[in-house]
């Protein structure tokens, strides 16, 4: 037996956010090489779209001031943050206003992906992507991109956002025993 609200029922935004907060989300910093220099922002909605071709998607708030120049770059890198990178998450979550790319990257050592995008140090994984489509959906933009390069450090557990806080994902004892 399933339950569904009546057709046309209003879904309270705060309740909707609360309910979706029960679904863990990866914490990613999406970076790009823009005309003004390196740019980046935290993206909490990152999804796998397709295996063939390898496609991923990111959702960016329509109010983002970092996204417009990044969207013009034609490519970006998804940096999947590791368990100990809360400070890096906070750095890229801040909005410094249009053109403030230097502030987020100040004092940070990074290297260039095959397409010239910043790859952040110490991440769990990174995916270099070519933008294939950007569409406005509700109060967000949905960017679909083809993965053209990637790397992983499987020894570094990822950082996730769950129930309003950052958490570390640890392998279960069963998974560890199976690999052992």
C-alpha positions in Angstrom: 0.0 0.0 0.0 1.4 3.4 -0.9 0.4 6.9 0.0 0.4 9.9 -2.2 -0.7 13.5 -1.4 -3.7 14.7 -3.3 -3.1 16.2 -6.7 -2.3 19.9 -6.5 -1.2 19.6 -2.8 1.3 22.2 -1.7 4.7 20.8 -0.6 6.1 23.0 2.2 9.7 23.9 1.1 11.2 23.6 4.6 9.7 20.2 5.1 10.9 19.1 1.6 14.4 20.3 2.6 14.2 18.4 5.9 13.1 15.2 4.3 15.8 15.3 1.6 18.3 16.0 4.3 18.0 12.4 5.3 19.6 11.3 2.1 23.4 11.6 2.3 25.0 13.7 -0.5 28.6 13.7 -1.7 30.5 16.9 -1.0 32.2 18.2 -4.1 34.0 21.3 -5.2 33.6 21.9 -8.9 36.4 23.9 -10.4 37.1 25.5 -13.8 39.7 27.5 -15.6 37.9 30.8 -16.5 39.1 33.9 -18.4 39.6 35.5 -14.9 41.5 32.6 -13.5 40.7 29.5 -11.5 37.1 29.4 -10.1 35.3 27.0 -7.9 32.2 26.3 -5.8 30.7 23.7 -3.6 28.1 21.5 -5.3 26.1 19.2 -3.0 24.0 17.7 -5.8 26.3 15.6 -7.9 25.0 12.5 -9.8 26.1 9.8 -12.1 23.9 10.0 -15.3 25.3 7.3 -17.7 28.0 4.8 -18.1 28.1 4.8 -21.9 29.0 7.5 -22.5 30.3 8.3 -19.1 28.1 11.3 -18.0 27.7 13.1 -14.7 25.4 15.9 -13.6 25.7 18.8 -11.2 23.0 21.1 -9.9 24.0 24.7 -9.3 21.9 27.3 -7.4 20.6 30.0 -9.8 22.0 32.7 -7.4 25.6 31.5 -7.7 27.9 34.2 -8.8 30.7 31.7 -9.4 28.8 29.6 -12.0 28.3 32.1 -14.9 32.0 32.4 -15.8 32.5 28.7 -15.1 29.7 27.7 -17.4 31.4 29.6 -20.2 34.6 27.6 -19.8 33.1 24.5 -21.5 34.7 22.1 -19.0 35.0 21.6 -15.3 36.5 19.2 -12.8 34.5 17.6 -10.0 36.7 17.3 -6.9 35.1 14.7 -4.5 36.2 15.9 -1.0 37.8 13.5 1.5 36.8 13.0 5.1 39.3 15.6 6.4 38.6 18.4 4.0 35.9 20.3 5.9 38.0 23.5 5.8 38.3 23.2 2.0 34.6 22.8 1.8 34.0 26.0 3.9 36.5 27.9 1.7 34.7 27.1 -1.5 31.2 27.4 0.0 31.7 31.1 0.6 30.7 33.6 -2.0 33.2 36.3 -2.6 31.1 38.0 -5.2 31.7 38.1 -9.0 35.3 37.9 -10.0 36.6 36.7 -6.6 38.4 33.7 -7.8 41.8 34.5 -6.2 40.3 34.4 -2.6 39.2 30.8 -2.8 42.5 29.6 -4.3 44.8 31.9 -2.2 47.6 29.8 -0.7 46.2 26.6 -2.1 48.5 24.3 -4.1 46.6 22.6 -7.0 47.4 21.0 -10.3 45.8 21.2 -13.7 43.6 18.4 -15.1 44.1 17.4 -18.7 41.6 20.2 -19.7 43.4 22.8 -17.5 40.9 22.8 -14.6 42.1 22.9 -11.0 42.4 19.5 -9.3 42.5 20.1 -5.5 45.0 18.2 -3.4 44.0 15.3 -1.1 40.6 14.6 -2.6 39.0 11.2 -2.7 38.6 11.4 -6.4 38.3 13.9 -9.3 36.6 13.8 -12.7 37.5 16.1 -15.6 34.4 16.8 -17.6 33.3 18.5 -20.9 30.0 20.3 -20.6 27.4 18.7 -22.9 24.2 20.5 -21.8 23.0 23.1 -19.2 19.3 23.4 -18.5 17.5 25.5 -16.0 15.3 23.4 -13.7 13.3 25.2 -11.0 15.7 27.4 -8.9 18.8 25.5 -10.2 20.8 24.9 -13.3 21.5 21.2 -14.2 24.8 20.7 -16.1 25.4 17.4 -17.8 29.0 16.7 -18.6 31.0 13.9 -20.2 33.8 12.5 -18.1 37.1 12.6 -20.1 39.6 12.1 -17.3 39.6 10.9 -13.7 41.6 9.7 -10.7 40.9 8.2 -7.3 42.7 7.7 -3.9 40.6 4.8 -2.6 42.4 5.0 0.8 40.8 8.4 1.5 37.1 8.1 2.7 34.7 10.7 1.2 33.0 13.6 3.0 29.2 13.5 2.9 26.5 15.9 3.9 23.7 14.3 5.9 21.0 15.8 8.2 22.5 19.3 8.0 26.1 18.3 8.9 29.3 17.0 7.3 30.2 13.4 8.0 32.9 10.8 7.2 31.9 7.6 5.4 33.7 4.6 6.9 33.7 1.2 5.3 31.4 -1.3 7.1 33.1 -4.2 8.8 31.5 -6.6 6.3 32.9 -4.7 3.3 36.4 -4.6 4.9 36.3 -8.3 5.6 35.3 -9.0 1.9 38.3 -7.0 0.7 40.7 -8.4 3.3 
